[in-house]
């Protein structure tokens, strides 16, 4: 499911992807 979410974000906006990565990073998740 994570890959699907990342794929959608990559197809949309890199800015959105960066935002999500930032949120995951703050919560301690590794992508």
Helices and strands as residue ranges (DSSP letters): H 2-12, H 14-27
